[in-house]
């Protein structure tokens, strides 16, 4: 999920070393730096239309927290200070800061910190594996109902993952769902924040997952593999109209961290993005991802505990069930996702476990998200190790 261009990538390392020799730190409150400006410019070439401005940070939680604060200040700048609430979705996950936990709806991750959280509203997320015939518009219209319940004069933003991460292992909705969400946000003057910390910067076979579904967010957050793991890095990408509102208003964003725009991190991100473009890596992700998905679906046909295999590009989710016919999850005490993680690791494969997307405490999934540079032969090896691990677990149940 992070080492997108592989370990020991000589082109990336060489660029980072050059930057370390030239300049390792310069605080953005006092200085500009070349790699930051060059990287922001290059990002603007791959983003959806009218998302041309970038604010850099050190991690995904920071990025999502920053997007929430941007939404708040944006409406202050517009003369609508009563708009502050961020609506999220139940079972979603946007980070471990208090703001992002408040917007997120992952019950298990919120539980210990509930007294500290902001009382942000949430709507239900669709579960397409268990309800494949559900109406996408019904679920999208839950947002409109919640905006009306809270009062449109109070709602600043709606935050969602276009392709879910650990909260529900690469689940995504039909395009009409997102397009209806976009319409509702426009109607009620609500900013649409897309959390693409996991799905962005090529992971799904397009630079941004929202491109698969034909809608344009107001803000996009990115992180995880944005720098290929060579340096801590994340970003918030904003629409030109949001930047203009800040620029023509107070002229500043009341926010900041020590390492935002750090030149070494900027160079790492810049070198990774140059590498993706130079070698058409995102196109490779799209093609090899189809092969990985197909092979994992073949594993499902021979397993009695895999309920669903889903995803886009190299972001594939596998959901495990105790009863395939009734799609019954394992009891929470079985801790099946953790068992899968452990056995896979023992067999030489790293997967990303998740649990609790059903009623807050049930549901076991893993994400399979290999580096973008994976080959067909390596996919075969991955699938073989995964099949071996799942069969081992199934025998021991």
N, C-alpha and C positions, 0 to 999 in steps of 0.2 A: 504493500500500500504506500510505501515511502520511497524505496530504492528503485525508482522508475527507470533509470538509465543504467542500472547495474552498479556493482561495487568496482572501485578502481578504474573508473572511466577516465582515460588519459586526457581527453580533450577538456573535460570539466575540471579535473584536478589542475591541469596546466594553467587554465584561466584563473582559478582561485589563487594559486601560488603567485601569479603575477600581481594580483590585486593586494595580497598580503604584503608583498615587498614594497608596494607603492603607498598604500594607505589602509590601515586596519580599522580605524574608528574616527568618525567625525560626527558630532551630534547634529541632528537635522534642525535644531532650533537656531543653530549658528551657521551651518555650512550646507551647501549642496554637494553632491558627489556624482561623478560621471556614470558609474554603473547603475545607480538608482534611476537617473534620467533616461539612460539608454534602455534599461529593462522596462520601465513604464511605457516608453514609446513602443517597444516591441510587443508588449502585452496588448496595447490598444489595436494592434494589427490583427489579433486573433479573437478579440471579443465580439459579441453581438453588437449590432449598430447602436451608436450613441452611448456606449459605455467606454469612455476614453480616459477616465481618471482613476488613479490607483493610490491607495494608502497602504504602506507596507508595515508588517508586524512580524512577530516571532513565532506564532503558533495559531492553530485553528480556533481555540477557545478565545484568544485575544481578538482574532478577526471577527468572530461572531459578536463578542461583547462590543467591539468597536462599531459594528454595523447597527446594533441596537442604539448606541449613543448617537450615531449619526442621524438615525431616524428621529430621535428626540430633538436634537438641536435643529434639524432641518425645519421642523414645524414651528419651533421658536422663531427661527429666522423668517418664516413665512407669516408670522403674526397669528399663529394658532397654537398658543402654549398649552391649551387643554389636551392636546393630542400627545399621549405618552405610552399608551398600552401597546404591547406586542402580543398578538395572538399566535399561539403555536399549535402543534398537533400532538395528541396523546401518543405516547410511545416514541416520539422523536427524540433525538439527542443532538445538542449543538455545542456542548463543551462543559467544562467543570468549574467555570467561574459562577458567581452567584447570579449574574444577569443571564448567562446562557442556560444555567440549570432552570431558571425561572421560565424562560421561553420554551425550553425543552419539556417533553412530556414523558420521559423515561422514569417510571415510578421508582424503580430500585435505586437509580442513581440520585434521585431527588430526596429519598426518604430521610436520611440522616440530617439533611440540611433544611428540611421543610420550614422550621421556624424562622430561618434567615431569608427565605426566598420572597421575591416580589409576587404578589397575587395576580399574575398574568393569566388571562383566559386561554382555554384550549378547545379544539374541536377534534372529533374522531378522525382517525386515519383509516382509509379503506384497506381491507385485507383481501387482496385479489386471489390468493391461493384458496382461502376458505369460502369466498363469495365471488366466484368468477363472473356471475351474471348480474352483479350489483350495478346500479346506475351511477356512472361517474359524476353526472350533474347533481344528483342528490347529495353526494359527499362534498362537492364543491360549494353547493348552496348552503352548507352548514356554516361556511365562513360568513356569508351575508347575514344569516340569522344571528350569528354571534356578534357581528358588528352592530346590528340593530339593538341587540340585548345590552351591549355595553354602552352604546351611544356613539355614533360615528364621529362626534366631536372629541371623543377620547381615544380613539384607536389610531395609532401611528403607523403600525406595520404588521405584516403577516410573514412569518418565517417558516420555510419548509426546505427539506432536502428533495430535489427532483428525483434522485435515486437514493434510497435510504442506505445508510451505512450500517453500523452495528445494531441500530435500533430495530431493524427488520430486514437485514441482509439482502441488499440489492433489489428491493421491491420498488416498482414504479407503476404509475397509473397511465391510462390512455391519454392521448394528447388533449382530448376535449376537457378533461379535468383541469389541466393547467391553464388552458385557454379561458375557461370559465372563471378560474381564480383571478386571472389577469383582468378580466372584464369587471369583476366585483371590486378589485382594488382600485381600478380607475374610477369607477362609479362613486366610491366613497372616499376618495382622496387618501388612500392607504398605500404605503410603500410595500412593494413585494421584494423580500429578501430571500435569495436562493443560497442556501448553505451548500456550497460545492467543495468543502474542505476535502472530502473523499472523492467525489465524482468529477472534480474539475481538472483542468490542465491535461486532458487527454485520456483519462482513465477509462471512459466509456466508449472510446473510439471516435469521439469528437472532442474539441477542446473544452467545451462545456456541455454538460448533460442537458441543459435547457434547450439546446439546439435540436435535440431529437424530437422535441414536442411542440415546436413552433410557437414559443412565447418568449418574451424578453423581460427579464426582471429589472428592478430598479437598482438593486445592489447584488453583487455576487461576492461571496467569500471563498477564498481558496487557501489551501495549506497542504499538510501531509507531504505528498511527493513533489510539490512545486519546485523544491530545490534538489530533488533526488536524494535527500538525506545528507547532503554535503554540508549543510548549515541550517540552523533554525530559521524558518521563513514562512510567512503567510501574507495574505493581502485582502483588502476590500476594494472591489472595483465598483465605481459608481457612475450613474448616468450623468451626462453633461449638465442636465438641468439641475441636478442636486449640487454639483460643484458650483454652478453659476449662482445658485441661491446663497450659498455660503460666501462666495467671492464678493457678491454685490451687497451682502448684508454686513455681518460683523467682520468679515474678511479672514476669519480663522475658525478652526475646529478646536474646541476646548478639550483636548485629549492629548495623550502622548506617552511614550515609553522610552527608556534609555536607548534601546537597540533598534528602534524603528529606522528603516532605511540604512541599516549598517552596511558599509560598503563591501565587506567580505560576503555577507549573506546576499546582497544584491548581485554580486558577481556570480555567486553560485547559481542563483535563479536564472540569471541571464545566460550563462553557459549551458544550463540544462535546456532552456527554451530554444536556444540556437541549435542545439544538438537534435531536438525533436523535429525542428523544421528542416534542417540540413539533410536528414536521413529519412524523412517522411515516416517518422515513428508512429504518429497517431493513426495513419492509414494502416500501418502494420497491426496496431492494437485492434482496430476494427475487424480485420480479417482473421487474425490468430484467435481473437476472442470468440468468434463464431465457432471455430474448431474446438476450443476449450469447452464452450457451452454444450455443444453436441456430444462430446466425449463424456462429460459429466452427466448428461442426461442418459447416456447409455449405462453408466454406473447405477443410476437410479432404477433402471429396469431389472437389475439383478439384486437389488437390496430390499430388505423388508422394513427398514427404518428411515429411508429417505422419502420425504413427502413431496418435496418440490425442489427444482433447480431452476434458477432464474437469474437475470442480469443483462448487462450490456457491456460490450467490450471485454476488458479484463477486470471487471468488477462483478463477480459471480457469487450468488448466495445459495446456500444449501440449507433447507429446513428439515429437521428430523421429527418424526412422529412415532408414537407407540402403536397407532392403528392407521394404516394407510387409507383404508376404505372410508373411515369416519373422520380422518384428519385430526385425530386426538393427540394432543401433545403429551410428552412425558411429564410425570409429576416433577415439580421443582426440586425435590430432594434427590432426584436421580442425577442432577447436574450433568446432563448428557453432553452439552456443548463443551464443558470443561474436559470431559472424558475424551471427546473427539480431538480437542486441542492436544491433550497429553499424548495420546496414542499416535497421532499424526507426527508430533515432534519426535517421538521415539523412533518412528519410521523414516525420519529425514524430511519432513514436510511441515512448514509453518502455515497455520490457518488462524483466522481472527474470530474467536468465539463471541456469541451474543446470546442473551436470554432476556425474557420478561416482556416480549412484545404483545403477549396475549394476557389481558386482564392484569397487567403489571407484574405478574410473577411466573407465568408459564410461557413456553415457547423456547425452542433451542435451535440455534442457527450457527453457521460459520460462513465467513466471507473468504473467498479465494481470490486473491488479488496479486498475481505475480508481477515481476518487473516488466515494463513495456518491451524490453528487448528479448523476451523469451522466444525460443525457437520451437518448431513443431516437435522436434525430438524431446525437448525439455518438457513440453506439454504432455507428451506421452508418459514421460517419467513421473510427472506430477500426478497425473490421473491414476497411474498404476499404484503409487504410494497411497493415494487417497482411497482407492477401492480396497486395497489391502487393510488399511486402518479401519474403515467402516465395517468390513466383514469381520475383523477381529473383535470389534465392539459388539456387533450383532450376536456373535457366538457366545459372548460372555454375559449377555442379558438374561 
